Amino acid sequence: MNKNIGKIKEQLDELGREYMNASAAKKQDILVRTADVISPLCGNETKYRKDKSFTIGEMYDSMVDLIFAQGESVFEKYSKTEKTDKRFSGYLLISAENRLTDKYRKEHPVTKPKMSEDDKEERMRFLPLESENTDGETIYFPDILNNGEDMVIKEYEQQEMALYCLIEFIALLSHQGIMLSGRKDNESSREFMRLLCTERFTNVCKHITDNKLHDELKKSEMTLIRSINIDFADHIQMQPCRSIEEFEKIPYKLRKYFGIAQSSEKELEVPFDAKVYITFYEWILHESISNALISRKRKEFEALLNSFLSGFIVSV
C-alpha cells in the first residue's frame, strides 16, 4: 500500500501476539495502540490496489471500525482462528478489504444482461448434486425431480430447477422457527444443517464457474451469503469469500490442514471428511462432535433436501 506498510505489518503482528496473552484491562489499551500504528494511513486517497475501488484511507476507516467493533473486535475473532497460523496483519487487512468490498457491491449492484436464445445450446454441464437411492446407487437431482421417468423438460431447465431448490432450501434454513424434521427442531440441529448447506453451496459454486447458471446463482447472492455459515466457509476456503465469484475461483484448503492423512496434499473434496467438521467444532466453536453424529446428520440432511425438492417440483 505504501513504503511504510512493511513496518506497520510488523507492528500489527506484534500487537496480535501481545493481545493473545493480555489481561482484560490491558486489551483496551492494545486497541488504542493498534489504531495509532495504522494512523499513517488515515486520509490517504491513494488507490488501495489496482483491482480495488477503494482507497488506503478507506481501508484505515474500515480497520478502525473492526478494531473497535461493538459486538466483537477483530482481535477476538482472530484469537478464535489462531490455529490457521495466519499473521494478524494479514487477517486484519483481509477483513477490512472484505468489509469494504461488501459495502461497495451493495452500493453498486451489477445488472447482468439477459441470456439470449442463441446461448441455449451452450448452457452449462450438469450440476453435481447427488445422493444415493435405497439400492446404494448414485442418483442425481434431475432424476429425483422427475421421479426416475424419462426427461420431459430440457436438461438446462432441470438444472435451473435443482439450483432454485437449493437456493430456497438454504434460505429456508436461515429462518428461525422452521421445522427441520418431524420431531421438534433445535438450534444445534439447525446449525449443523447450515454447515451442510454451506458445503453443498460452495461445491455448486465451484462447478458453475464460467457457466451460464452463474447468473442465476448471482441473482440470489445476498440471500445465500447471509444464509450460509460464513465462519465455516472461512474454515474450508483458502481465503475468505464474500461473493459468488470468490467461491467459484478460490479453492478449498488442503486435506492436511484438517489432519486428514489420506491424500493430505489434495484439496478438500465433497462430501467433506468428518475431520473438517470436527476441527470446526473444536477450533471455532470450542465444542466436540462425534463421527457418528456427523454421519447421522448428513443422512438426515440428504433425506430432508430430497423431500424438499420433491415438494418443490410439485408446487411449481
C-alpha positions as CSV (number, residue, x, y, z in Angstrom):
1,M,0.0,0.0,0.0
2,N,2.9,2.3,0.7
3,K,6.6,2.2,1.6
4,N,5.8,2.0,5.3
5,I,3.4,-0.9,5.1
6,G,6.1,-3.5,5.9
7,K,6.8,-1.8,9.2
8,I,3.2,-1.3,10.0
9,K,2.5,-5.0,9.4
10,E,5.4,-6.0,11.7
11,Q,3.9,-3.8,14.5
12,L,0.4,-5.2,13.9
13,D,1.7,-8.8,14.2
14,E,3.4,-7.9,17.4
15,L,0.2,-6.4,18.8
16,G,-1.7,-9.5,17.7
17,R,0.7,-11.7,19.7
18,E,0.5,-9.4,22.7
19,Y,-3.3,-9.4,22.7
20,M,-3.5,-13.2,22.9
21,N,-1.9,-13.2,26.4
22,A,-3.1,-9.8,27.6
23,S,-5.5,-9.3,30.6
24,A,-8.9,-7.8,30.0
25,A,-7.6,-4.5,31.5
26,K,-4.8,-4.3,29.0
27,K,-6.7,-5.3,25.9
28,Q,-8.4,-1.9,25.6
29,D,-5.0,-0.3,25.6
30,I,-3.9,-2.6,22.8
31,L,-6.8,-1.5,20.7
32,V,-5.8,2.1,21.1
33,R,-2.2,1.4,20.3
34,T,-3.3,-0.6,17.2
35,A,-5.2,2.4,16.0
36,D,-2.1,4.5,16.5
37,V,0.0,2.1,14.4
38,I,-2.3,2.3,11.4
39,S,-2.9,6.1,11.8
40,P,-0.4,7.0,9.0
41,L,-2.9,5.5,6.5
42,C,-5.6,7.9,7.6
43,G,-6.9,10.2,4.8
44,N,-4.6,8.7,2.2
45,E,-6.5,9.0,-1.1
46,T,-4.2,6.6,-3.0
47,K,-6.0,3.7,-4.5
48,Y,-5.6,0.6,-2.3
49,R,-4.9,-1.8,-5.1
50,K,-5.3,-1.7,-8.9
51,D,-8.1,-4.2,-8.8
52,K,-10.0,-2.5,-5.9
53,S,-12.2,0.5,-6.0
54,F,-11.4,1.9,-2.5
55,T,-8.5,4.0,-1.1
56,I,-5.9,3.4,1.6
57,G,-7.8,6.0,3.7
58,E,-11.0,3.9,3.4
59,M,-9.0,0.8,4.4
60,Y,-7.9,2.7,7.5
61,D,-11.5,3.6,8.4
62,S,-12.6,0.0,7.9
63,M,-9.8,-1.3,10.1
64,V,-10.7,1.1,12.9
65,D,-14.3,0.0,12.7
66,L,-13.2,-3.6,13.0
67,I,-10.8,-2.9,15.9
68,F,-13.4,-1.1,17.9
69,A,-16.4,-3.1,16.9
70,Q,-19.2,-3.0,19.5
71,G,-20.0,-6.7,19.1
72,E,-16.6,-8.4,18.8
73,S,-13.3,-6.8,18.0
74,V,-11.3,-8.2,15.1
75,F,-8.7,-9.3,17.7
76,E,-11.3,-11.6,19.4
77,K,-12.2,-13.1,16.0
78,Y,-8.5,-13.6,15.2
79,S,-7.9,-15.3,18.5
80,K,-10.5,-17.9,17.6
81,T,-8.7,-18.7,14.4
82,E,-5.2,-18.9,15.9
83,K,-4.7,-22.5,14.5
84,T,-4.9,-21.1,11.0
85,D,-1.3,-19.8,11.5
86,K,-2.3,-16.5,9.9
87,R,-0.4,-13.4,10.8
88,F,-2.6,-10.8,12.5
89,S,-1.7,-8.1,10.0
90,G,-2.9,-10.3,7.1
91,Y,-6.1,-11.2,9.0
92,L,-6.9,-7.5,9.7
93,L,-6.2,-6.3,6.2
94,I,-8.2,-9.1,4.5
95,S,-11.1,-8.5,7.0
96,A,-11.1,-4.7,6.2
97,E,-10.9,-5.4,2.5
98,N,-13.8,-7.8,2.6
99,R,-15.9,-5.4,4.6
100,L,-15.3,-2.6,2.0
101,T,-15.9,-5.0,-0.9
102,D,-19.3,-6.0,0.6
103,K,-20.2,-2.3,1.1
104,Y,-19.1,-1.4,-2.5
105,R,-21.1,-4.3,-4.0
106,K,-24.3,-3.3,-2.1
107,E,-23.9,0.3,-3.3
108,H,-23.1,-0.6,-6.9
109,P,-25.2,-3.6,-7.9
110,V,-24.3,-5.2,-11.3
111,T,-27.2,-5.8,-13.7
112,K,-26.4,-8.8,-15.9
113,P,-27.7,-8.8,-19.5
114,K,-30.5,-11.3,-20.1
115,M,-29.3,-14.6,-21.7
116,S,-30.1,-14.8,-25.4
117,E,-31.9,-17.7,-27.1
118,D,-28.7,-18.4,-29.0
119,D,-26.9,-19.4,-25.8
120,K,-29.3,-22.3,-25.1
121,E,-27.0,-24.8,-26.8
122,E,-24.0,-23.8,-24.7
123,R,-25.7,-24.0,-21.3
124,M,-23.7,-25.5,-18.5
125,R,-22.8,-29.0,-17.7
126,F,-24.7,-31.0,-15.1
127,L,-24.8,-29.8,-11.5
128,P,-23.1,-32.4,-9.3
129,L,-25.9,-32.6,-6.8
130,E,-26.2,-36.2,-5.9
131,S,-27.4,-38.7,-3.4
132,E,-27.9,-42.5,-3.0
133,N,-31.1,-44.4,-3.5
134,T,-32.2,-47.4,-1.4
135,D,-30.1,-49.7,-3.6
136,G,-27.0,-47.8,-2.9
137,E,-26.9,-46.4,-6.5
138,T,-25.9,-42.8,-7.1
139,I,-28.8,-40.7,-8.4
140,Y,-28.9,-37.0,-9.5
141,F,-31.4,-34.3,-8.7
142,P,-33.0,-34.1,-12.1
143,D,-33.7,-37.8,-11.8
144,I,-35.1,-37.2,-8.3
145,L,-37.2,-34.3,-9.6
146,N,-38.6,-36.4,-12.4
147,N,-39.2,-39.5,-10.2
148,G,-37.0,-41.7,-12.5
149,E,-39.2,-41.1,-15.5
150,D,-38.0,-40.1,-19.0
151,M,-36.8,-36.5,-19.2
152,V,-39.7,-34.2,-20.2
153,I,-38.1,-30.8,-19.9
154,K,-34.7,-29.8,-21.3
155,E,-31.6,-30.5,-19.3
156,Y,-30.9,-26.9,-18.6
157,E,-34.3,-26.3,-17.2
158,Q,-33.9,-29.2,-14.9
159,Q,-30.6,-27.8,-13.7
160,E,-32.2,-24.5,-13.1
161,M,-34.9,-26.2,-11.1
162,A,-32.3,-28.1,-8.9
163,L,-30.4,-24.8,-8.4
164,Y,-33.6,-22.9,-7.4
165,C,-34.5,-25.6,-5.0
166,L,-31.1,-25.4,-3.3
167,I,-31.3,-21.6,-3.1
168,E,-34.8,-21.8,-1.5
169,F,-33.7,-24.6,0.9
170,I,-30.6,-22.7,2.1
171,A,-32.7,-19.6,2.7
172,L,-35.4,-21.6,4.4
173,L,-33.0,-23.0,7.0
174,S,-31.8,-19.5,7.9
175,H,-35.3,-18.6,9.3
176,Q,-35.9,-19.4,13.0
177,G,-39.0,-21.5,13.8
178,I,-38.9,-23.6,10.6
179,M,-39.2,-27.3,11.4
180,L,-36.3,-29.4,10.0
181,S,-37.9,-32.7,10.6
182,G,-40.9,-34.5,12.1
183,R,-39.6,-34.1,15.6
184,K,-39.1,-30.8,17.5
185,D,-36.4,-28.6,15.9
186,N,-33.5,-27.3,17.9
187,E,-30.8,-24.8,17.4
188,S,-27.9,-27.2,17.3
189,S,-29.6,-29.3,14.6
190,R,-30.4,-26.3,12.5
191,E,-26.8,-25.0,12.7
192,F,-25.4,-28.3,11.6
193,M,-27.8,-28.3,8.7
194,R,-26.4,-24.9,7.8
195,L,-22.9,-26.3,7.8
196,L,-24.0,-29.0,5.3
197,C,-25.8,-26.4,3.2
198,T,-22.5,-24.4,3.2
199,E,-20.7,-27.5,2.0
200,R,-23.2,-28.0,-0.8
201,F,-23.3,-24.3,-1.8
202,T,-19.5,-23.9,-2.1
203,N,-19.4,-27.1,-4.2
204,V,-22.0,-25.9,-6.5
205,C,-20.2,-22.6,-6.9
206,K,-17.0,-24.4,-8.0
207,H,-18.9,-26.3,-10.6
208,I,-20.6,-23.4,-12.3
209,T,-17.5,-21.2,-12.9
210,D,-17.8,-19.6,-16.3
211,N,-21.1,-21.3,-16.9
212,K,-24.5,-19.9,-17.6
213,L,-26.1,-20.8,-14.3
214,H,-23.6,-18.4,-12.7
215,D,-26.1,-15.6,-13.5
216,E,-28.9,-17.5,-11.8
217,L,-26.9,-18.0,-8.6
218,K,-25.8,-14.4,-8.7
219,K,-29.4,-13.2,-8.5
220,S,-29.7,-14.7,-5.0
221,E,-26.2,-13.8,-3.9
222,M,-27.1,-11.7,-0.9
223,T,-29.7,-14.2,0.4
224,L,-27.2,-17.1,0.1
225,I,-24.2,-15.3,1.6
226,R,-26.4,-14.3,4.6
227,S,-27.9,-17.7,5.0
228,I,-24.8,-20.0,4.9
229,N,-22.4,-20.3,7.9
230,I,-19.7,-17.8,6.9
231,D,-17.4,-18.9,9.7
232,F,-17.5,-22.5,8.3
233,A,-16.9,-21.1,4.8
234,D,-13.8,-19.4,6.0
235,H,-12.7,-22.6,7.7
236,I,-12.8,-24.6,4.5
237,Q,-11.7,-22.0,1.9
238,M,-8.1,-21.0,1.2
239,Q,-9.1,-17.3,1.6
240,P,-12.3,-15.7,3.0
241,C,-15.0,-15.5,0.3
242,R,-17.8,-12.9,0.3
243,S,-19.2,-13.2,-3.2
244,I,-20.2,-15.9,-5.7
245,E,-17.2,-15.2,-7.9
246,E,-14.8,-15.7,-5.0
247,F,-16.4,-19.0,-4.0
248,E,-16.1,-20.1,-7.6
249,K,-12.4,-19.2,-8.0
250,I,-10.8,-19.6,-4.6
251,P,-10.0,-23.3,-3.8
252,Y,-10.7,-25.3,-0.7
253,K,-7.9,-25.8,1.8
254,L,-5.7,-28.9,1.6
255,R,-6.8,-32.0,3.4
256,K,-3.6,-31.9,5.6
257,Y,-4.9,-28.7,7.2
258,F,-7.6,-30.6,8.9
259,G,-5.4,-33.5,9.9
260,I,-6.6,-35.8,7.1
261,A,-3.7,-38.2,6.4
262,Q,-5.1,-39.8,3.3
263,S,-4.1,-37.8,0.2
264,S,-3.1,-35.0,2.5
265,E,-1.7,-32.8,-0.3
266,K,-5.0,-32.8,-2.2
267,E,-7.7,-30.2,-1.9
268,L,-10.8,-31.0,0.0
269,E,-13.5,-32.9,-1.9
270,V,-17.2,-33.1,-1.3
271,P,-18.6,-34.7,0.7
272,F,-16.1,-33.4,3.3
273,D,-14.3,-35.8,5.6
274,A,-15.7,-35.8,9.1
275,K,-12.5,-34.2,10.4
276,V,-13.5,-31.0,8.6
277,Y,-16.5,-30.7,10.9
278,I,-14.6,-32.0,14.0
279,T,-11.9,-29.3,13.6
280,F,-14.5,-26.6,13.1
281,Y,-16.3,-27.5,16.3
282,E,-13.0,-27.8,18.2
283,W,-11.2,-24.7,16.9
284,I,-14.0,-22.3,16.2
285,L,-16.9,-23.3,18.4
286,H,-14.8,-24.8,21.2
287,E,-17.1,-27.9,21.3
288,S,-16.8,-31.5,20.3
289,I,-18.8,-33.6,17.9
290,S,-18.6,-37.3,17.0
291,N,-18.1,-39.1,13.7
292,A,-21.4,-41.0,14.3
293,L,-23.4,-37.8,14.8
294,I,-21.9,-36.2,11.7
295,S,-22.8,-39.3,9.7
296,R,-26.4,-39.3,11.1
297,K,-26.9,-35.6,10.4
298,R,-25.6,-35.9,6.9
299,K,-28.2,-38.7,6.2
300,E,-30.9,-36.5,7.7
301,F,-29.8,-33.6,5.5
302,E,-29.9,-35.6,2.3
303,A,-33.4,-37.0,3.1
304,L,-34.7,-33.6,4.1
305,L,-33.3,-32.0,0.9
306,N,-34.7,-34.7,-1.3
307,S,-38.1,-34.3,0.4
308,F,-38.0,-30.6,-0.1
309,L,-37.1,-31.0,-3.8
310,S,-40.0,-33.4,-4.4
311,G,-42.4,-30.9,-2.8
312,F,-40.8,-28.0,-4.7
313,I,-41.3,-29.6,-8.1
314,V,-44.9,-30.4,-7.4
315,S,-45.6,-26.8,-6.4
316,V,-44.1,-25.0,-9.4
